[in-house]
Amino acid sequence: LVWGGGGGDDLAKSPHLARIANSVYRDHCPAGDPTCRSFGFVDKQGTPSAMMERSLLYRLHGHQIKKGVEANPDMWKEVYRSKYGRVRIFKILNVAEESREWVKNNVHCDAPGSWFCPGSYPPGLAGILASKTDFAQLEDFNRGLKDAEYQKQYFEALNNPSEALKKARMQEREDKMKQAEAGVSVPASGEQEQAANPKKVDEIYNTWEDTEDTTLMWSLISNNQVEELGMWLEEDPTVAFIRSRDGRGPMWWAFEQRNEEITKMLMKAGVPHTDRDSK
């Protein structure tokens, strides 16, 4: 069962749930990202991060509604969709008979004839379940210092979400670079597949506001992080057109730094170099 249709639907809530999941299964999100900023939306248009785009929820939520998004037809079949797509039900396909039989034989009722009959997780999940970190209150003094470093990173990220998001995106790009160097095929994102949509570019270029993206862009250009910037533009070509509240953007900052390499990169992406800022 998937609740879709926008607003506060399942996909909108999922970044918060990813953060909760990571507090129990610490490898759910990348190392050094305790608040799971790697999982979420990268802009106000609802473009998913690479991690969100790989998720099952994103595939089910956008199945045959969002261009290029489809659940694995060998594993999932949509059996119901409400008029406006707010409620969708999927059937799981090719369930192992051995698994079905195990679940049926491992239901334990609290009393004969009782309605309360909790099941058990199958042995195949034992490895995953063993890796969990049980929830505990911060005030639980019996836990010792074993969780101190995680809690420190968590609250640092919570108090400085912009820096946490920047680190998460940089880590994502570094991982992609390592995969490329190792010869591992990195699937193209939906944004990359459809390239820079002219209508979306115009909307972004004419929206002047200070955001986490403009801060990150300014930082990359100011620090001459050409390779990282190239990875970002490859992942999402439209970010070349973002502009801060004063009307300045990547091209302005590249000129300011007299960075010829980045200037050429932005010109190749189609960013104009004749526009003025608000002053």
Secondary structure as GFF3:
##gff-version 3
##sequence-region A 1 279
A	DSSP	beta_strand	2	3	.	.	.	ID=ss1
A	DSSP	alpha_helix	10	24	.	.	.	ID=ss2
A	DSSP	alpha_helix	50	54	.	.	.	ID=ss3
A	DSSP	alpha_helix	56	61	.	.	.	ID=ss4
A	DSSP	beta_strand	76	81	.	.	.	ID=ss5
A	DSSP	beta_strand	87	92	.	.	.	ID=ss6
A	DSSP	alpha_helix	97	104	.	.	.	ID=ss7
A	DSSP	three_ten_helix	123	125	.	.	.	ID=ss8
A	DSSP	alpha_helix	126	130	.	.	.	ID=ss9
A	DSSP	three_ten_helix	141	143	.	.	.	ID=ss10
A	DSSP	alpha_helix	148	159	.	.	.	ID=ss11
A	DSSP	alpha_helix	161	181	.	.	.	ID=ss12
A	DSSP	alpha_helix	190	193	.	.	.	ID=ss13
A	DSSP	alpha_helix	198	205	.	.	.	ID=ss14
A	DSSP	alpha_helix	212	222	.	.	.	ID=ss15
A	DSSP	alpha_helix	226	235	.	.	.	ID=ss16
A	DSSP	three_ten_helix	237	241	.	.	.	ID=ss17
A	DSSP	alpha_helix	250	256	.	.	.	ID=ss18
A	DSSP	alpha_helix	260	268	.	.	.	ID=ss19
###
